[in-house]
Amino acid sequence: MLHEKMLKVKAVLLLLVCLNGGLLSVIADCGAQTCPANLKAGCDGHDSDGWEGEFFPGIPKIKYEGPSSKNPLAFKYYNANEEILGKKMKDWMRFSIAFWHTFRGTGGDPFGAPTKVWPWEDGTNSLAMAKRRMRANFEFINKLGVDRWCFHDRDIAPDGKTLTESNSNLDEVVALAKELQGSHVKPLWGTAQLFMHPHYMHGGATSSEVGVYAFAAAQVKKAMEVTHYLGGENFVFWGGREGYQSLLNTDMERELGHMAAFLKAAADFKKKIGFNGTLLIEPKPQEPTKHQYDWDAATTANFLRKYGLLDEYKLNIECNHATLSGHSCHHELETARINGLLGNIDANTGDPQIGWDTDQFLTDISEATLVMLSVVRNGGLAPGGFNFDAKLRRESTDVEDLFIAHISGMDTLARGLRNVAKLLEDGSLDKLIRKRYESFDSEIGAAIEAGKADFEMLEKKAMEWGEPSVPSAKQELAEMIFQSAL
């Protein structure tokens, strides 16, 4: 207690010296005080969240030092302004920080209590605490050197007792976020959290209760408005509870119709408020429901096609969700891409030995290269990007670990991009693929691909050619070429 009082006295004296034009050596320190990211450090300030000082005082601004660097707080492969394949790395990547995992992650899991409480947390979910977290968010963003972030409405501001109170809380926190963003940072996307509150136990857009459906619509409306206000580039729908536990008590056709009507209304509202961002749907097969209606990229594309929403939505592909649905991330990205629906990527991975959504940082160079191969084939992701929908492991409890995890994830994807550049420059893999399908470069092959070859024509050719020969697919060679670029 005495220590805290002394710190406050010192701060007042320093301010007086500053105001009176004191010694140059003292003036150099005026307004540049730093405090450890610790509530006990006496950093209480004049702000409404009661915080003044740095949240990460021991962490410098992260710089590129190259592959030979041994510094864990430096980039080895991600060099933001380096040009590769005609674009700067930062424009290929468009990295974003996930507010919920980075600043609301506790390390808790279904089998254990939280393992970490960041030093600036006071144990509450008050408005003051929400603002303090927002300040930490932007200090982290600036030190990491990215210019985008993502959020759920209820992660950045506390739920109120009524919708009006919840909206008011959100407005207050968003006003601070707008101020802290400045002119160089903005949301990659925002979203509404329609899965945690008990009234969403049966879903939001697919709830059996019309009152819940209306509440969900009101919450999405507000979340879209604040995303637009903050300059967000996209808005995401993740249907965590838009599905069923049992078909015995579910009218699936009716629920799918309700979800389509909900998404149509969202697209209409986007246009009404002049929000030019992309609307994204994030596929996931199950967890928390037994079966979610946006199971994978193909299922979601078919849903959009059936209900006439293909022109209104694209997909936000999460790699861990891909593996949960029985696919690789590369498969889901390619499925989205060839349907013209690849809009954004949640960069994470799961553990092949664990059967749930572990949301780990992507650190596999081979996987990252495949991901970037799809991104390059897509011509980039803008206005989408890479959101680190990933969290620290339960056992990683140092504030420094937040930086190390993101640096590792950014470097991994940067290595993937560099590898793709090598593959394209070499050309061997593309040559192998072209050679495999070269029979379709013939006159009859062109007719087939143009939809002009009927069965009678094909039967005539089959009779003429006789038993077809089938060459090797050269899979091992393809894998060898791919591995040589890693």
N, C-alpha and C positions, 0 to 999 in steps of 0.2 A: 504493500500500500504506500509506504514511504517512497519507494522507488518510483512509483507512478506519479506521485505528487511532484517529485523532483524533476521528472521528465517534462511535466506540464509547465512548471516554473521556467525551465530552460527554454521551452518553446516560446513562451511569452516574452522573455528577455531577448531572444533572438529576433522576434518580430519587431520589438521596439527598436533594436539596433538597425534593422533593415529600414524601418520607416524613417529613421533619423539620419540615414545615409552614413552608416558606420564604416569601419575599416574595410578596405577592399577584400581582405582575406575572409572577413565575415560575410560581406555582401555576396561573395561567390557561393556561399552556402545557402543564402536566402531563397526559400521556395524550392530548394533542391534536397530537402531532407528525405532520408529513406528510413523505413522502419521494417523490421522483420515481419513476415506474414504470420503474426501471432497476436491474439487478442490481449495477451499479457504485456505486450511491448509498449503500451501507452500511446498507441497510434490513433486514439479516438480524436476525430476532427470535427469540423463544423458542418460536414455533410449530413444529410438526413439519415444516412445509413450508419453514421458514427464511425467512419473510417477515413483515415488519411495516411498516405504513405504507400509503399510498394507491397504487393502481395508476394512477389518473387524476387526479393532483393539480391539473392545470391546467383541469380540467373541472368547472364548477359543477353543481348540481342543475338539470336542464332545466325551464324554466318556460314558460308560455303568455304570449306578448307581443302576439299579434294580427297580422293581415295586413300591417300597415304596418312591422313589425319587419324590420330588415336583419341581425339577429343570427343567424348560422348555427347557433348553439347555443341556439335557442329555438323553441318551437312557434308557428306562425302560424295554424293552423286547428284543431289538436287541443287542445280545452279539456276535460280529463277529466270535470269535474263539470257541464259545461253540458248541459242537457236538450234533446234533439231527438227529436221524434216519440214522446214519452212515456217516454224512457229517457235516462239519462246517457250521454254519449259513451263513457266507459270500459266501460259495460255492453253497448253495441252491439259494441264492438271486442274487448274482452278480449285485449289484445295480449300476445304471448309472444316471448321471445328464444330463438333456436335456438343451443344451446351449440356444436354442431359447426361451423357456419359462422363464428360470432362468435369463438370461442376456439380452434378447431382449424384454421381456414382458413389456408392458407399462400400462396395465390396460385399454387400449382403447377397445371399443366395437362398434357394429354398431350404437349405440344410443348416444355415448359419447366420448369425447376426452380423451387422456391418463391422468391417475391420479398419475402416479409416474415417476420420473426421478431419477435414482440412483445417489448418490453424486459425483461419478467419471465421470459421463456423461457430455460432453461439448456441446451437442445439434447437433453434426455432425455425419456423417457416414463415416468419413475419415479412412484412413489406421491406423493413430495413435490411433484413438478411438477404432478401431477393435483390435489392439494389447493390449490396456489397458483393454478391456473387457476380452481378453484371459488371462491376468494376474489375473484378478479378478476370473475367472473361476477356475483356478488351486489353488488359495488360498482357495476358497470355497471347492473344492474337498478334499484338504488336511485336512482342519479343520473338515469337516464332516466325514472323514475317509473312503471314498470310493475310488475305483481305476479305475473307468470307466466313460466315458462321451460320449454323442452323439451329432451330429451336422448336419445341412444343410450347403452346401457350401456357399450360399449367406447370411447366418446368421452370419458366422464368418468373412467373408471378403466382402467388398463392390463390387457391380456390377460396371463394367467399361463401357466405351462407346462402346467397342468392345469385342469380345470373348477373344482376345489376352490380352487385358488390364485386363479383369476379371480374367483370368488365372494367370496373373502376381500378381495381388492383393492377390489371394488365396495362391499362392506359398509363398509370403512374410509372411502372417499370419501363415501358416502351419509350416514354418521354426521355428517361435517362439514357436508354440504349441509343436513341436518336442523337443525343448530345455526344455520347462517347464515341459513336461511329465516326464522326467527322465526315469528311468528303471522300475518304478512300476505302472505307469498309462498309459492307452491306450483307444482308442475309443471302446465302445461296438459295435457301428456302425456309419457309415457315410451315407449321402444321398445327392441327388441333388434336389434342390428346383425348380420344374418344374410347378409351379402354380401361382406365384405372378406376374411375369413380364407380361406386356400386350401382348407380342407375344405368350404367352401360353393361350390366352383366349379361344381357341378351344381345348386345351390339348397340350400335347407334343408328345407322341407316337401315339396318336389318332387324331392329328390335321389333318385338311383337306389340309394343306399346306405342301408340301414336304420340303420346306426350314426350316420350324419350326421343322419338324421331324429330319432333319439332325442336327440342332442346339441343340436339346434336346439330341441327341446321343453324340454329342461332349461334352456337359456339364456333362453327366453321365460318359463318359470316364474319364474326368479330375477328377471328384469327387471320382471315384473308385480308380484312381491312388493315390490320396492324402490319402484316407482311408487306402490303402495298405501301403503307406509310413509311416503312423503313427502307424502301427501295429493293425489296426482295425480288429475285429473278425467277423463282418458281414457288409452287405451293404443292405440298405432298399429301396424299391420302394413304394412310396405312391402316388397313382394316383389321386390326388386331382381334376384334371380336365380331367381325362381319362374317359369320359362318354358323356352323351348328355343332352341337355335341351329339345329337341323335336325330336321325330322320324320322323317328317314330312320332315325335311331337313337333315336326317342322314342316311348314309349307315352303319348300325350297323355291319353287317357281315364283311364289308371291314375294318372298324375300329378295330374290334377284331383281324382280321388277321394281321393288322399293329402292334398292340400291342404285339402279339405273336412273330412277327419277331424281334421287338425291344428287347424283353426279351431274345430271343434266341441269338441275337448278343451280349447282355450284358454278358450272360453266357459264350459265346465263348471268349470274351475279358478278362473276369476274369481268365480263364485258360491261356490265352496268356501271361499275365503279372505275372503269378505265385501267384495270390491272392487266398489263401486257405480259406478265410472267407465264411460264408454262405450267399447266396442271399435270401432276405426276401421280401415278398409282404405283405402290410398292408391293409386288407380289410376295406372298409367303404361304406355305402350305398348311401349317398348323402351328399350335403353340401361341396363344393360350387356348384357342378352340381346337376341337378335334379335326375339323375341316374348315379352312377359310376359303371364301369364294374366289379369291385371286391367287389360286394355288401356285401358279408359275407364269412365266411370260406368255406361253402359248394359250393357256386358259384365259388369262386376262385380255390378250389380244382378241380372242374369240368373243369374250363378253362385250368388249368395246364395239366389235363389228356387229354383233347381234342387235345391240341397242342404239346403233347409229352414233357412237361417241368417238370413233377413230380420229376424227379431225380435232377433237377437243382435248385429248389426253395423250401423254407419252408415259413411259415406264421408268421408275427408279429401281434399278436392279441392285439388290444386296447380295454379295457373294455368299454369305453364310446362309441366307434363305435359299439360294440356288441349291446348295448341297443338301439342305433339309428336304427339298422337293425331289431329290434323287438325280439332280443334274450337276454338271460342273458350272462354275461361274461363266466360263467361256461359252458354254452352250446357251445359257440364258442371255448373255450379251449378244450373241450372234442371232438368236431367235428374235430379240427385240430389234436389232439392227436391220435385219432383212425385211422386217415388217414396218420399217420406218418409225419405230417407237422408242429407240434408245435415247433417253433424255438425261439420265443422271446415274451415278454409281455410288452406292454406299460401300466404301472400301473397308472390308473386314474379312474375316475367315473363321471357320469353325475348327474344332479338333476332331479328326476322323475317329478317335476312340471315344468321343463323348457325343451322345445323341441329342443334344439340344443346342439352342442358339447361344453360343458362347461369346460371340462378338469380340473376337481377338483381332489385334492389329495384323494386317497382312504383311508378312515378312518373308514369304516364299518367293524367290526370284523367278522361278519357272512360272508360277501362277500369275505373278505381276506382268510377266512378258506376254502371256496369253491375253490378259485383260487389256494391256496397252495395244495389242495387235487389233483387237476389236475397236478400240477407241480411234486408232489411226485409220482403219478402214472406214469408220463412221465420219471421218473428217474432223474429229474433235467432239466435244460434248456441249459447248456453249449453246444456250445460256445455262446449261447444267454444268456439273463438275464432279469432283470427288469429295464426298463427305465422309469424314472418319467416324462412322457409326461403330466405334470400337471403344472398349473400356480396358482399364488396367486390370491385371489379374488381382484376385482377392488378396494375394500375398504381397503385392506391390503397394507400399504405403507411404513412400516419400513424395513430397511435392515435386521434386526433380524428375520423378518417374513419368509425370505427365508430359514433360518435354522430351524425354528420351523415347517414349513410345511413339509420339508423333514424328519425331525426327526419323526414327527407324522406318515408319510407314511411308513417309515422303521419299526417303532415299530408295526404298524398295521399288516404288512405282517409277521413280526416276531411272533406276537401273533397267526396269522393264522397258521404258521408252527408248533408252539407249540400245538395248538389245534388239528391239524392233527395227531401229534404224540400221543396225548391222545386217539383219535378215533381209531387209529390202534392198540394201546396197549390194549384198551378195547375189540375191536373185535366185538362188538355187531352189528354195522352197516353192516360190511362185512357178518356176520352170517345171518342177516335178508335178505340181497340181495341173498346170496347163497340159502337160504331156498325158496325164492320166485321162483327161476328157477330150483329147484331140480328135477322137472319132466323131464327136458331135460338131466338129468344125467342117465336116463334109456337107454336101448338098442336102442329103437326107437328114443329117443331124440338124441343120439349120431349119429345115421344114418342120421337124418335130418341135423344136424350141419356139417356132413361130405359131404353133398350133395348127399347122396346115397338112399334117401327115395323118390320114385316116387309117383305119385298121386294114382296109383292102390294100392300100399302098405298102403298108409295113409287112403284110403277109407276102406280097409279091417279092419284096426285097429279101425276106427270110428264106423263101424258096430259092431265090437266085444265089444267095450267099452260102447257104448250107449251114452246117454246125459252126456257131461262132467261136472264135478263140478269145480267151480271157487272160490278159496280161497281169503281172504282179501289181499289187497296189503300192508296193515300196514303202510300207508303213515304217519299217525300221530305219530306212534311209531318211525319211521325213523326220523321224525323232532324232536321228544323228545330226542332221542339219540344224534342227532347232536347238539341241543341246550345245552345239558348237558355238552358238551365239551368246550363251549365258556366261 
